[in-house]
Amino acid sequence: MNRIALALLAATALTAASARADTRVSFGFSIGAPAYRPAPPPAVVYAPAPQVVYAPPAPAGYWKDVVVKTWVPERTYVRHNRWGRPERVCEPGYFTYTTNRVWVPVDTHCAPPPAYSYGWGRR
């Protein structure tokens, strides 16, 4: 009798614990063959051939940073001093430096062909 009561008490405890979390009960066995279905074959979609577009060649050359020296002339302006009186101030001229990026083209059309008689291509 004790074994039956103990089994009934354990089953009630497991059912109560699972009833709190979820009301569904599942058992770990199944009857019948497994429900296996093979994957469907992949759909074959033929896309049109890509178009070949030839871009014009990039111009030969390189970027170069050029420092430009610029003269800023003197200027005269009027400012007010601490007593409110106007006074004329002359700011002298000075040089300022700026850096400009310039594209330097390289002419490749005038280059002579390599001299094959001096060892080019005899390797």
MOSUL-V555022 format. One record per residue. N is the residue number from 0. RES is the residue in three letters. OMEGA is omega as a letter, one per 20 degrees, with the letter a starting at -180 (NA if undefined). Layout:
BEGIN
N	RES	OMEGA
N	RES	OMEGA
END
This chain:
BEGIN
0	MET	a
1	ASN	r
2	ARG	r
3	ILE	r
4	ALA	r
5	LEU	r
6	ALA	r
7	LEU	r
8	LEU	r
9	ALA	r
10	ALA	r
11	THR	r
12	ALA	r
13	LEU	r
14	THR	a
15	ALA	r
16	ALA	r
17	SER	r
18	ALA	r
19	ARG	a
20	ALA	a
21	ASP	a
22	THR	r
23	ARG	r
24	VAL	r
25	SER	r
26	PHE	a
27	GLY	r
28	PHE	r
29	SER	a
30	ILE	r
31	GLY	a
32	ALA	r
33	PRO	a
34	ALA	a
35	TYR	r
36	ARG	r
37	PRO	r
38	ALA	r
39	PRO	r
40	PRO	a
41	PRO	r
42	ALA	a
43	VAL	r
44	VAL	r
45	TYR	r
46	ALA	r
47	PRO	a
48	ALA	r
49	PRO	r
50	GLN	r
51	VAL	a
52	VAL	r
53	TYR	r
54	ALA	r
55	PRO	a
56	PRO	r
57	ALA	r
58	PRO	a
59	ALA	r
60	GLY	a
61	TYR	r
62	TRP	r
63	LYS	r
64	ASP	a
65	VAL	r
66	VAL	a
67	VAL	r
68	LYS	a
69	THR	r
70	TRP	r
71	VAL	a
72	PRO	r
73	GLU	r
74	ARG	r
75	THR	r
76	TYR	a
77	VAL	r
78	ARG	a
79	HIS	r
80	ASN	a
81	ARG	r
82	TRP	r
83	GLY	r
84	ARG	r
85	PRO	r
86	GLU	a
87	ARG	a
88	VAL	r
89	CYS	r
90	GLU	a
91	PRO	r
92	GLY	a
93	TYR	r
94	PHE	r
95	THR	a
96	TYR	r
97	THR	r
98	THR	r
99	ASN	r
100	ARG	a
101	VAL	r
102	TRP	r
103	VAL	r
104	PRO	r
105	VAL	a
106	ASP	a
107	THR	a
108	HIS	a
109	CYS	a
110	ALA	r
111	PRO	r
112	PRO	a
113	PRO	a
114	ALA	a
115	TYR	a
116	SER	a
117	TYR	r
118	GLY	r
119	TRP	r
120	GLY	r
121	ARG	a
122	ARG	NA
END
